[in-house]
Amino acid sequence: MPRKNAFLPATIECLGSVPGVRKLDDPETTGLSIELIRSDRRRWIYRRRIPATNVIVTIRGGFFPAVSICDARQWATTLNAQVEAGIDPRAAEREARAILPMTVGRAHGLYMIAVHEGRASGVNRPNKPRTIQDKIYIYESDIAPALADKLIHEVTEADLVTLVLNKGKRAKIRANRLAAELNVFFGWSASLRGLEVGLPENPARRLSDLRFPETPRSRKLSLDEIGWFLRAVALEPLQFRRGWLLWLLTAVRRNELTEGRSSEVEQGVWTIPPERSKNGVEHVIALGPWASARRLRDG
């Protein structure tokens, strides 16, 4: 028997390395494929014809690796059972959505799908992992406990003002972040991008008026702190020691260093591209002799 192509995480990560190949079919699950939609975005897709009809069911799923191969196969297996029974899964899903109430929790789930796909703002580009993590944290810690089960159409400006003011009593900077995220989330829900939610207006649009004053942070290590750091680093294995020292010398953010590539260094100058910097601006660092000798990972 011919050997099936390996359908493994490493294979999926390499999708796009061969010119013209942007799609892989799962050899074990009928109808399941993974498609390369951007240079770093691989999305699951299900496509299959309903038996004895001309109806072709096409459903786009989540993104790899957030949705693993195992998860995608379970998803496709459920769809296969419906298709083989002559049921169009899309119709069943539409009926289920019509029955379910549009709570804040459900609306936020739709919003996060749009966030992952880069459809949550007019910019139409994927959010960085750090931004997505912040959104999830704000929702789970500050929004969900108070509003998750409430119908989104019943949320008032007063509800949101109370939420932000209560947060401001404990953490003023986080209250500002909460107000900004509420405005983005409810703004999306009231826009054409969030048409499925169907919110008539954004109750969070005036929350910026509640902004608490912020003092710019100024933080640097004292000589004593640098000494403590070096003594601690000296106990680490060689590769970790080099990484920690390079972090100290360059003063970059941790993920900027750990995700760095040797291709970003040229003639002793390290250029962090905009897509990897927090503020989206290219960051140029002149490396000294010691730092230049410690290569970043090949990429």
Sine and cosine of phi, psi and omega as CSV:
sin_phi,cos_phi,sin_psi,cos_psi,sin_omega,cos_omega
0.00,0.00,0.62,-0.79,0.03,-1.00
-0.92,0.40,0.59,-0.81,-0.03,-1.00
-0.98,0.21,0.75,-0.66,0.01,-1.00
-0.95,0.31,0.54,-0.84,0.06,-1.00
-0.90,0.43,0.69,-0.72,0.02,-1.00
-0.89,0.45,0.78,-0.63,0.02,-1.00
-0.90,-0.43,0.99,0.13,-0.13,-0.99
-0.81,-0.58,0.29,-0.96,0.04,-1.00
-0.79,0.61,-0.67,0.74,-0.01,-1.00
-0.89,0.45,-0.60,0.80,0.03,-1.00
-0.91,0.42,-0.68,0.73,-0.01,-1.00
-0.92,0.40,-0.63,0.77,0.02,-1.00
-0.88,0.48,-0.52,0.85,-0.02,-1.00
-0.99,0.10,-0.06,1.00,-0.01,-1.00
-0.85,0.52,0.81,-0.59,-0.04,-1.00
0.97,-0.25,-0.25,0.97,0.01,-1.00
-0.95,0.32,-0.44,0.90,0.07,-1.00
-0.99,-0.10,0.86,-0.51,-0.03,-1.00
-0.80,0.60,0.74,-0.67,0.05,-1.00
1.00,0.05,-0.22,0.98,0.00,-1.00
-0.99,-0.16,0.96,-0.28,-0.05,-1.00
-0.83,-0.56,0.16,0.99,-0.07,-1.00
-0.53,-0.85,0.65,-0.76,0.07,-1.00
-0.79,-0.61,0.72,-0.69,0.07,-1.00
-1.00,-0.07,0.66,-0.75,0.07,-1.00
-0.96,0.27,0.88,-0.48,-0.03,-1.00
-0.95,0.32,-0.21,0.98,-0.07,-1.00
-0.97,-0.24,-0.28,0.96,-0.09,-1.00
-0.78,-0.62,0.91,-0.41,-0.02,-1.00
-0.87,0.50,0.74,-0.68,0.09,-1.00
1.00,0.04,-0.19,0.98,-0.09,-1.00
-0.99,-0.10,0.76,-0.66,0.05,-1.00
-0.64,-0.77,0.23,-0.97,0.14,-0.99
-0.80,-0.60,0.70,-0.71,-0.08,-1.00
-0.85,-0.53,0.60,-0.80,0.11,-0.99
-1.00,0.03,0.91,-0.42,-0.02,-1.00
-0.96,-0.27,-0.37,0.93,0.16,-0.99
-0.61,-0.79,0.02,-1.00,-0.06,-1.00
-0.87,0.49,-0.47,0.88,-0.04,-1.00
-0.79,-0.61,0.35,0.94,-0.07,-1.00
-0.82,-0.58,0.88,-0.48,-0.01,-1.00
-0.85,-0.53,0.88,-0.48,-0.12,-0.99
-0.90,-0.45,0.65,-0.76,0.07,-1.00
-0.96,0.27,0.58,-0.81,0.04,-1.00
-0.60,-0.80,0.62,-0.78,0.05,-1.00
-0.90,-0.43,0.77,-0.64,0.00,-1.00
-0.58,-0.81,0.86,-0.52,-0.01,-1.00
-0.35,-0.94,0.55,-0.83,0.03,-1.00
-1.00,0.03,0.68,-0.73,0.08,-1.00
-0.95,0.32,0.80,-0.60,-0.06,-1.00
-0.80,0.61,0.62,-0.79,0.06,-1.00
0.91,0.42,0.30,0.95,0.06,-1.00
-0.68,-0.73,0.11,-0.99,0.10,-1.00
-0.98,-0.22,0.21,0.98,-0.03,-1.00
-0.99,0.13,0.86,-0.51,0.06,-1.00
-0.97,-0.25,0.87,-0.49,-0.02,-1.00
-1.00,0.02,0.85,-0.53,0.06,-1.00
-0.82,-0.58,0.87,-0.49,-0.02,-1.00
-0.74,-0.67,0.80,-0.59,0.05,-1.00
-1.00,-0.02,0.73,-0.69,-0.03,-1.00
-0.97,-0.25,-0.41,-0.91,-0.03,-1.00
-0.99,0.15,-0.13,-0.99,-0.09,-1.00
-0.97,-0.25,0.58,-0.81,0.13,-0.99
-1.00,0.08,0.67,-0.74,0.16,0.99
-1.00,-0.08,0.03,1.00,0.01,-1.00
-0.83,0.56,-0.64,0.77,0.14,-0.99
-0.97,-0.23,0.93,-0.37,-0.10,-1.00
-0.96,0.28,0.14,-0.99,0.05,-1.00
-0.87,0.49,-0.69,0.73,0.00,-1.00
-0.88,0.48,-0.71,0.70,0.00,-1.00
-0.89,0.46,-0.68,0.74,-0.02,-1.00
-0.90,0.43,-0.62,0.78,0.02,-1.00
-0.92,0.39,-0.63,0.78,0.05,-1.00
-0.90,0.44,-0.67,0.74,0.03,-1.00
-0.87,0.50,-0.74,0.67,-0.02,-1.00
-0.93,0.38,-0.57,0.82,0.02,-1.00
-0.90,0.45,-0.64,0.76,0.06,-1.00
-0.89,0.45,-0.67,0.75,0.03,-1.00
-0.92,0.40,-0.62,0.78,0.01,-1.00
-0.88,0.47,-0.62,0.78,0.00,-1.00
-0.89,0.46,-0.62,0.78,0.02,-1.00
-0.94,0.33,-0.71,0.70,-0.02,-1.00
-0.88,0.47,-0.70,0.72,-0.02,-1.00
-0.92,0.40,-0.36,0.93,0.07,-1.00
-1.00,0.01,0.07,1.00,0.03,-1.00
0.99,0.11,0.26,0.97,-0.03,-1.00
-0.98,-0.20,0.71,-0.70,0.09,-1.00
-1.00,0.10,0.93,-0.37,-0.05,-1.00
-0.86,0.51,-0.46,0.89,-0.02,-1.00
-0.92,0.39,-0.62,0.78,0.03,-1.00
-0.92,0.40,-0.66,0.75,0.01,-1.00
-0.90,0.44,-0.61,0.79,0.00,-1.00
-0.93,0.37,-0.64,0.77,0.02,-1.00
-0.89,0.45,-0.64,0.77,0.03,-1.00
-0.91,0.42,-0.65,0.76,0.01,-1.00
-0.90,0.43,-0.64,0.76,0.01,-1.00
-0.91,0.42,-0.59,0.81,-0.01,-1.00
-0.92,0.39,-0.49,0.87,-0.03,-1.00
-0.99,0.13,-0.62,0.78,-0.07,-1.00
-0.93,0.36,0.69,-0.72,0.07,-1.00
-0.95,0.30,0.56,-0.83,-0.01,-1.00
-1.00,0.06,0.99,0.13,0.06,-1.00
-0.99,0.17,0.19,-0.98,0.07,-1.00
-0.88,0.48,-0.63,0.78,0.01,-1.00
-0.88,0.47,-0.69,0.72,0.00,-1.00
-0.93,0.37,-0.67,0.74,0.02,-1.00
-0.89,0.45,-0.61,0.79,0.00,-1.00
-0.93,0.37,-0.56,0.83,0.08,-1.00
-0.88,0.48,-0.68,0.73,0.05,-1.00
-0.91,0.41,-0.62,0.78,0.02,-1.00
-0.88,0.47,-0.68,0.74,-0.03,-1.00
-0.93,0.37,-0.52,0.86,0.11,-0.99
-0.88,0.47,-0.69,0.72,0.02,-1.00
-0.91,0.42,-0.59,0.81,0.03,-1.00
-0.89,0.46,-0.73,0.68,-0.02,-1.00
-0.89,0.45,-0.55,0.84,-0.05,-1.00
-1.00,-0.01,-0.03,1.00,0.01,-1.00
0.98,0.21,0.41,0.91,-0.03,-1.00
-0.95,-0.32,0.21,0.98,-0.10,-1.00
-1.00,0.02,-0.12,0.99,0.02,-1.00
-0.64,-0.77,0.16,-0.99,0.01,-1.00
-0.94,0.33,-0.20,0.98,-0.03,-1.00
-0.96,0.27,-0.49,0.87,0.02,-1.00
0.83,0.56,0.82,0.57,0.12,-0.99
-0.61,-0.79,0.49,-0.87,-0.05,-1.00
-0.88,0.47,0.61,-0.80,0.09,-1.00
-0.98,0.22,0.46,-0.89,0.04,-1.00
-0.96,0.30,0.48,-0.88,0.00,-1.00
-0.80,0.60,-0.63,0.78,0.00,-1.00
-0.89,0.45,-0.66,0.75,0.02,-1.00
-0.90,0.43,-0.68,0.74,0.01,-1.00
-0.89,0.45,-0.68,0.74,0.02,-1.00
-0.88,0.47,-0.65,0.76,0.02,-1.00
-0.90,0.44,-0.66,0.75,0.01,-1.00
-0.89,0.46,-0.69,0.72,0.02,-1.00
-0.89,0.45,-0.69,0.73,-0.01,-1.00
-0.88,0.48,-0.73,0.69,-0.01,-1.00
-0.88,0.47,-0.68,0.73,-0.01,-1.00
-0.90,0.43,-0.77,0.64,-0.09,-1.00
-0.93,0.37,-0.55,0.84,-0.07,-1.00
-1.00,-0.02,-0.51,0.86,-0.14,-0.99
-0.87,-0.50,-0.53,0.84,-0.09,-1.00
-1.00,-0.08,-0.77,0.63,-0.09,-1.00
-0.85,0.53,-0.71,0.70,-0.04,-1.00
-0.84,0.54,-0.51,0.86,-0.06,-1.00
-0.99,-0.13,-0.49,0.87,-0.21,-0.98
-0.78,-0.62,-0.14,0.99,-0.17,-0.99
-0.80,0.60,-0.65,0.76,-0.09,-1.00
-1.00,-0.05,0.03,1.00,-0.03,-1.00
-1.00,0.04,0.64,-0.77,0.07,-1.00
-0.88,0.48,0.75,-0.66,-0.11,-0.99
-0.91,0.42,-0.47,0.88,0.01,-1.00
-0.95,0.32,-0.26,0.97,-0.01,-1.00
-0.99,-0.14,-0.04,1.00,0.02,-1.00
-0.96,0.27,0.78,-0.63,-0.03,-1.00
-0.95,-0.30,0.23,-0.97,0.08,-1.00
-0.87,0.50,-0.61,0.79,0.00,-1.00
-0.88,0.48,-0.62,0.79,0.05,-1.00
-0.86,0.51,-0.69,0.72,-0.07,-1.00
-0.97,0.26,-0.60,0.80,0.06,-1.00
-0.88,0.48,-0.70,0.72,0.03,-1.00
-0.87,0.49,-0.65,0.76,0.00,-1.00
-0.88,0.48,-0.73,0.69,-0.05,-1.00
-0.94,0.34,-0.68,0.74,-0.02,-1.00
-0.91,0.42,-0.64,0.77,0.04,-1.00
-0.90,0.44,-0.63,0.78,0.05,-1.00
-0.91,0.41,-0.59,0.81,-0.01,-1.00
-0.92,0.40,-0.38,0.93,0.04,-1.00
-0.94,0.35,-0.43,0.90,-0.06,-1.00
-0.95,-0.31,-0.58,0.82,-0.08,-1.00
-0.48,-0.88,0.99,-0.13,-0.11,-0.99
-0.92,0.40,-0.66,0.75,-0.01,-1.00
-0.92,0.40,-0.67,0.74,0.03,-1.00
-0.91,0.42,-0.51,0.86,0.06,-1.00
-0.90,0.43,-0.62,0.78,0.06,-1.00
-0.90,0.44,-0.65,0.76,0.02,-1.00
-0.92,0.39,-0.61,0.79,0.03,-1.00
-0.89,0.45,-0.71,0.70,0.00,-1.00
-0.88,0.48,-0.67,0.75,-0.01,-1.00
-0.91,0.41,-0.67,0.74,-0.03,-1.00
-0.94,0.35,-0.61,0.79,0.07,-1.00
-0.87,0.49,-0.66,0.75,-0.01,-1.00
-0.90,0.43,-0.65,0.76,0.00,-1.00
-0.93,0.38,-0.73,0.68,-0.05,-1.00
-0.90,0.44,-0.79,0.61,-0.02,-1.00
-0.95,0.33,-0.49,0.87,0.09,-1.00
-0.90,0.44,-0.67,0.74,0.07,-1.00
-0.89,0.46,-0.67,0.74,-0.03,-1.00
-0.90,0.44,-0.43,0.90,-0.01,-1.00
-0.99,-0.15,0.07,1.00,-0.03,-1.00
-0.98,-0.21,0.11,-0.99,0.06,-1.00
-0.92,0.39,-0.42,0.91,0.04,-1.00
-0.92,0.40,-0.49,0.87,0.03,-1.00
-0.95,-0.30,0.62,0.78,-0.10,-1.00
-0.86,0.51,-0.50,0.87,-0.01,-1.00
-0.90,0.43,-0.51,0.86,0.05,-1.00
-0.97,0.25,-0.69,0.72,0.09,-1.00
0.95,0.32,0.54,0.84,0.05,-1.00
-0.95,0.31,0.78,-0.63,-0.08,-1.00
-0.94,0.35,-0.54,0.84,0.01,-1.00
-0.46,-0.89,0.31,-0.95,-0.06,-1.00
-1.00,-0.01,0.95,-0.31,-0.02,-1.00
-0.97,0.26,-0.11,0.99,-0.04,-1.00
-0.98,-0.20,0.11,0.99,-0.16,-0.99
-0.90,0.43,-0.39,0.92,-0.04,-1.00
-0.98,-0.21,0.13,0.99,-0.08,-1.00
-0.91,0.41,-0.37,0.93,0.02,-1.00
-0.89,0.45,-0.35,0.94,0.05,-1.00
-0.91,0.41,-0.32,0.95,-0.04,-1.00
-1.00,-0.04,0.15,0.99,-0.13,-0.99
-0.83,0.56,0.77,-0.63,0.05,-1.00
-1.00,0.06,0.55,-0.83,0.01,-1.00
-0.91,0.42,0.64,-0.77,0.03,-1.00
-0.86,-0.50,0.68,-0.73,0.05,-1.00
-0.99,-0.13,0.83,-0.55,0.01,-1.00
-0.82,0.57,0.70,-0.72,-0.02,-1.00
-0.99,0.14,0.68,-0.73,0.09,-1.00
-0.76,-0.65,0.94,-0.34,-0.10,-1.00
-0.71,-0.70,0.77,-0.63,0.09,-1.00
-0.57,-0.82,0.43,-0.90,-0.01,-1.00
-0.99,0.17,0.68,-0.73,0.11,-0.99
-0.98,0.21,0.19,-0.98,0.03,-1.00
-0.88,0.47,-0.60,0.80,0.04,-1.00
-0.89,0.45,-0.68,0.73,-0.01,-1.00
-0.91,0.41,-0.61,0.79,0.05,-1.00
-0.90,0.44,-0.64,0.77,0.04,-1.00
-0.89,0.46,-0.69,0.72,0.04,-1.00
-0.88,0.48,-0.66,0.75,-0.01,-1.00
-0.88,0.48,-0.74,0.68,-0.04,-1.00
-0.91,0.42,-0.61,0.80,0.02,-1.00
-0.92,0.39,-0.59,0.81,0.03,-1.00
-0.94,0.33,-0.67,0.74,-0.02,-1.00
-0.90,0.43,-0.54,0.84,-0.03,-1.00
-0.87,0.50,-0.36,0.93,-0.02,-1.00
-1.00,0.05,-0.12,0.99,-0.06,-1.00
-1.00,0.10,0.37,-0.93,0.12,-0.99
-0.85,0.52,0.35,-0.94,-0.13,-0.99
-0.81,0.59,-0.77,0.63,-0.08,-1.00
-0.90,0.44,-0.64,0.77,0.04,-1.00
-0.92,0.39,-0.63,0.77,-0.02,-1.00
-0.88,0.48,-0.70,0.71,0.01,-1.00
-0.89,0.46,-0.66,0.75,0.00,-1.00
-0.89,0.45,-0.71,0.71,0.00,-1.00
-0.90,0.44,-0.65,0.76,0.00,-1.00
-0.92,0.38,-0.63,0.77,0.05,-1.00
-0.90,0.44,-0.60,0.80,0.06,-1.00
-0.88,0.47,-0.69,0.72,0.01,-1.00
-0.90,0.44,-0.69,0.73,-0.08,-1.00
-0.95,0.31,-0.55,0.84,-0.06,-1.00
-1.00,-0.06,-0.38,0.93,0.01,-1.00
0.85,0.52,0.51,0.86,0.06,-1.00
-1.00,0.06,0.15,-0.99,0.09,-1.00
-0.96,0.29,0.44,-0.90,-0.11,-0.99
-0.84,0.55,-0.73,0.68,-0.05,-1.00
-0.93,0.36,-0.45,0.89,0.05,-1.00
-0.91,0.42,-0.56,0.83,0.03,-1.00
-0.98,0.18,-0.75,0.66,-0.09,-1.00
-0.92,0.39,-0.43,0.90,0.01,-1.00
-0.99,-0.14,0.10,0.99,-0.02,-1.00
-0.92,0.39,0.46,-0.89,-0.01,-1.00
-0.81,-0.59,0.53,-0.85,0.01,-1.00
-0.88,0.47,-0.45,0.89,0.01,-1.00
-0.92,0.40,-0.26,0.97,0.02,-1.00
-0.99,0.11,-0.14,0.99,-0.03,-1.00
-0.96,-0.26,0.81,-0.59,0.02,-1.00
-0.63,-0.78,0.84,-0.54,0.02,-1.00
0.79,0.61,0.72,0.69,0.08,-1.00
0.98,0.22,0.16,0.99,0.01,-1.00
-0.87,-0.49,0.81,-0.58,0.00,-1.00
-0.98,-0.18,0.86,-0.51,0.01,-1.00
-0.94,-0.35,0.93,-0.37,0.06,-1.00
-1.00,0.08,0.88,-0.47,-0.08,-1.00
-0.93,0.38,0.37,-0.93,-0.05,-1.00
-0.84,0.55,-0.58,0.82,-0.06,-1.00
-0.94,0.34,-0.22,0.97,0.03,-1.00
-0.95,-0.32,-0.08,1.00,0.01,-1.00
-1.00,-0.08,0.49,-0.87,-0.09,-1.00
-0.90,0.43,-0.64,0.77,-0.05,-1.00
-1.00,-0.02,0.08,1.00,0.04,-1.00
0.95,0.31,0.33,0.95,0.00,-1.00
-0.89,-0.46,0.66,-0.75,0.03,-1.00
-0.84,0.53,0.71,-0.71,-0.06,-1.00
-0.86,-0.50,0.86,-0.50,-0.07,-1.00
-0.94,-0.33,0.77,-0.63,-0.04,-1.00
-0.78,-0.62,0.83,-0.56,0.09,-1.00
-0.99,0.13,0.89,-0.46,-0.05,-1.00
-1.00,0.04,0.64,-0.77,0.10,-0.99
-0.98,0.20,0.02,-1.00,-0.04,-1.00
-0.84,0.54,-0.69,0.72,-0.04,-1.00
-0.91,0.41,-0.73,0.68,-0.03,-1.00
-0.91,0.41,-0.60,0.80,-0.01,-1.00
-0.90,0.43,-0.51,0.86,-0.03,-1.00
-0.97,0.23,-0.27,0.96,0.00,-1.00
-0.99,-0.14,0.98,-0.20,-0.09,-1.00
-0.95,0.32,0.59,-0.81,0.17,-0.98
-0.97,0.23,0.08,-1.00,0.00,-1.00
-0.92,0.38,0.54,-0.84,0.10,-0.99
-0.94,0.34,0.65,-0.76,0.00,-1.00
-0.61,-0.79,0.00,0.00,0.00,0.00
